[in-house]
Amino acid sequence: MTTPVKAIFDEIKQTLQVPFVPQLFRALATDPARLASTWAALKAAMTGGTLDVRSKTMVAFAVAVIAHSPYLRSAHAAALKRFGLTDTELEELLRVITVTGELATYANGLDLTPDLAG
């Protein structure tokens, strides 16, 4: 393992507060430049700005559900539980994601024009 990859792996473990490097990042490490750019993009997206990390993790969980990614869904659900979300709150979040996904599919199928602009 190269020194830059090891440094990123150490940062990933510290940032995610896990004792191991998740499989996704180990896979990305086959291309160290891609690992570095992906990790930098993720850090930039999840830090700073006006939304807190818990809210951003809820969005990431929603995207993982809609994208049918068991790997990321599980990872973000675990992170949300570390943020204090209860099973009941996670279920409520999943209901919002599910009904929104269904409505989006329905509206897309009808080719509806947006009329509730913000």
Secondary structure by P-SEA (a helix, b strand, c coil): ccaaaaaaaaaaaaaaccccccaaaaaacccaaaaaaaaaaaaaaaccccccaaaaaaaaaaaaaaaccaaaaaaaaaaaaaacccaaaaaaaaaaaaaaaaaaaaaaaacccccccc
